[in-house]
Amino acid sequence: GGGRVYNLDYSEERQWTPWLVPMIVVANVVMFLVVMFVNNCPRNHNKVDGVCLVGALGRFSFQPLRENPLFGPSSSTLEKLGALEWDKIVHHRQSWRLITCIWLHAGVIHLLANMLSLVFIGIRLEQQFGFARVGVIYLLSGIGGSIASSLFIQRNISVGASGALFGLLGAMLSELLTNWTIYTNKVAAVVTLLVIIAVNLAVGILPHVDNFAHIGGFAAGFLLGFVMLVRPQFGWTTDRRNKSKPKYAAYQYVLGIGALVLLMAGLGVGSAMISKGENGNDRCRWCHYLSCVPTSRWSCSN
């Protein structure tokens, strides 16, 4: 699991008290309550799809299962409150949706899955690296996921913190790689992380799951990890009076600079393509299979 992957070789590491990740969880829950309040199913739902679920909740009751199987609001409510929608971003210049969509969720099931993952992954990272670095990675990864989603999914809306969460997973992987010399059980840690990432990406090829947000967020977080989660070499803390031992290894500088250049280029090119209204599928004919693989049980056309 996320809290047991790393086994440090030294004991002088500072432990931060995590508060940002719990605050993000609270913010997402509060935002979901606001969405459900605005949604007001008893007043606004289409009676053709059935009755509101858990009617005892009043205006907080859920849309009919036929409309939203995740126990949540209508798509029109999510769209109104800031869901990611290509047309609104490109033709109405509502670029703020690249950020607001990160704080919206399609239903209780969606919210619980993401928040449990955030606590599982984020608490440990914040304890090790502090709120500032984890916060930057979370937000920029979320934006990276939104950019990727906007380029490849242009006929549907998208919401959720999945891109930001995959960014934290990506940062965990790059942190392990760039700080390779200070860890024991290296191979086991890498294999564990890769399995977790692969399973989550595999789930993303199911219909109605935005795997481009996952991939974009993971790529941004992976690059940010090389830049923001670099640790001094093992032994440097005990040899600080001996100037012959550098704080960071040459490869850490190379990886950090290279990752920063790639990240800036990726975000810049992606943003430029969105502003021009380009469709990423026109440049990559097979990329749509990364988000949905058609089978005899479902179609990916819509």
N, C-alpha and C positions, 0 to 999 in steps of 0.2 A: 504494500500500500504506500500512499504518498508519504506517510510519516516514518516509514521504516526503510525506505530505499537507501538512504545515505548513512554511512557509518564513518564518522570523522576520525582522522588520525591524531587530532590535537584537541586540547581542551580549553584553549584560551578564547574560543569564539564567544562573542557577545550574543546574548539571547534577548530579543526584543519582545515586549508585551504586545500581542496582536490586538488591534482595535479597529483597523481599517476594514479588514475582511468581515468581521461581525457587523460593522456599519453598512457595508455594501449589501449584506444579506437583509438587514432591516429595511434599507432603502428599497430593495426589490419587492419585499413583502408589502410595504406601504404603497408602492406604486401599483401593485396588483389590486389592492383594495380600492384605490382610486379608480382604476380602470373598471372594476366591477360596479362601483357606485355610478359611474358615468354610463356604463352599459345598460343598467336598469332593464333586465330581461322582461319582467312582467309587462312593462309598458311598450317596449320596442321590438320584441321578437316577432318573427314571422310564424304565425300559428300553423302554417302548412307543414312545418318541420317538427311539430309536436309541442309539448308543454315545457316550461322552464323546469330545470332540475333543482331539487331541494328548495321548493317554493317557500318553505318556512324562513328562508334567509331574506325574503322580500326582494328589494332591488339588488341585492347582492347574489341572487340565485343565478345559476349557470344556464347558458344557452342549451337548447335541446341536444341530446347526444348525436343526433343525425347531422346537426350543423357543426358541433364542436365536441369531439369525443374526449378532449383533454380536460373537461370540466372548467370552462372558461368563458370569455366574452365572445362577441361576434367579431368577424374580421373587419367590419365597417368601424367598430369602436376602436380597434387597434390601429386602423388606418388613420382615424381622426386624431389619435393621441400620439402619433409619431412613429408608426411602423415603417420599416424600410420599404420604399416603393420607388422603382426606377423612374417611372414617369414623373412623379412629383419632384424627384431630385434633379432630373435633367431639364424638364420643360417648365417647372415652376420654381427652380432654383432653391429648393428646400434641402440644402446640404446638411442641415442640422439633424435630419433623419438618420444620418450615418452614426450619430451618437445616441439619439433618443431610443432607437430600436433596441439598444443593448439593455435597456432598463425595463423593457416590456416582455411579458410572457403570455403564451397562448392559453394557458390553463394551469390549474393546481398541479397536475402531474408534471407538466413542463417546468413549473417553478420549483417544485420539490427536488426534481432530478438535478437541476442546475445548482440549486443552493446547497444541497448535500455535497455535490462535487466540489463546489467552491470552498466549503468548510474543510473538506478532506484534503484538498490541494493547497489552498491559500493560507490557512493558518500556519502550516509548517514553513512555508516560504517567508511569511511575514515575520515569524519568530527568528529566522536565520538572517534576513536581509533588511528588515524594517519596512515601514508602511510606504515610504516615498518611492522606493524602487518597485515594489510590488504594485503600487497604485499606477505608476507610469506604464508598466508592462500590461496591466489589466486593461487600461483605457486604450492604449495604442493598438493592442492586439484586437480589441473589440472593433476599433475603426478599420483595421486591416481586414478583419472578417467581413465587415459591412461593405468595404470596397470590392472585395472579391465576389460577394453575393450580388452586388449591383451590376457587375460586369457580366455575370453568367445567368442570373435568374431575373428576368425582366417582365414576366407576366404574372407574378404573384408577389404578395407582401411577405416580409420576413421579420421575425422578432426573436429576442432571446439573448442570453449572455454566453451562449456556447462558444462564439468566436473568442471572447475574452478568456474563457476557461481553457480552451485549447492553447491559447497563448501562454498561460501559466504552465501547462504541460510541456510545451515547446521550450520554455525558459528553463524548466527543470532538466531537460535533456541537454541543452547547450551548456548549462552551468556545470553539469557533471563532466562534460567533455573538456571544457576549458580549464576546469580545476582538477583534472585527471590525477595529478600527482599526490593530492592530499587525501584520497579516498582508498579505503580497502573494499574488497568485494566488488571491484569495478565492473566485471563482466556481468555478475548477477544483477547489479543495479541497472545497467544499460538494457539488459534483456527484459527485466521487469517493466521498465518504462516503455520500451518499444512494444511489448505485448499490450499494455494498457492503451497506448496510442492507436495501435493497429485495430484493436477491438472496437474502440470508439469511432474510428474512421469507417470501419466496416458497417457499423450500424447506420452511418450517414448515407449509405447508398439506398436505403429504404425510401419509398415515396414519402413526400411531405416533410422530409428532414433536409435542412439546408446544409449540405456538406461543404459547399463553397465557403460558407462562413467559418466552418471548422478548419478547413485547409488554409484560408487566408489568415485566420487568427493564429494558427499553429506556426505558420511561416514567420509572421511578425514577431511572435513571442520567442521563437527559436533564435532569430537574429538578435533580438534585444537581450537575450540571456548572455550572449558573448560580450555585450557592451556593458551591461549593468550589474551582472552577478559574478564578476571576477574576484577571486580571492587571492591573497598573497601566497606565494609558494610555501609548501610545507617546510618548516624549519626556519623561515624568515623571521618569525616572531621571537625566536630564541637567539637569533644571530643579528639582532638589529644594531648591536655595537660593532659588529664586523661588517664593514661596508662592502666587502668582497661579494656578498650574496645579494643579488638584486631582489627587489620586492616582487616583481612580476617576471615571468619568463617571456622570451622573445615571441614564442608562438601565441601567447595570450594577447600581446599587442597586435600581432598580425590578424588574428581572428576577430578581435574587437573592431579594428579599423575596417577590415573587409566587410564585416557584418553591418556596420553603420552605413557604409556606402551602398550596399545592396538594399538595406531597409529604406533609405531615403529615395533611392531610385525606384523601388517597387511602389512605394506610396505615391511618389510623384507621377510616375507613368500611369498608375491606376486611376488617380484623381483626374489626370488630363483626359484619359479615355472616357471617363464618366461624363466630364463636362462637355465633351464632343458628342455624347450620345452613342458611343460605339458599343457594339455587342461582342463580348469576349468569345462567344461561340463562333463568330465569323473568322476569327484568327486561329481557333483550335476546334476542329470539327469533332474530335472525340472527347473533349473535356466534359460534355454533358453526362458521360457515363460515370464521372467521379461523384456525382450527386444522386444519380438514380439509374439503376440497371433494370431494364424492363424484363419481366418474366411472364409466364402464363397466368400468373395470379394478379398482376397489376401492370398498368401502362404508365409511361413517364411523359406522355404527350402534354398533359396539363399539370 
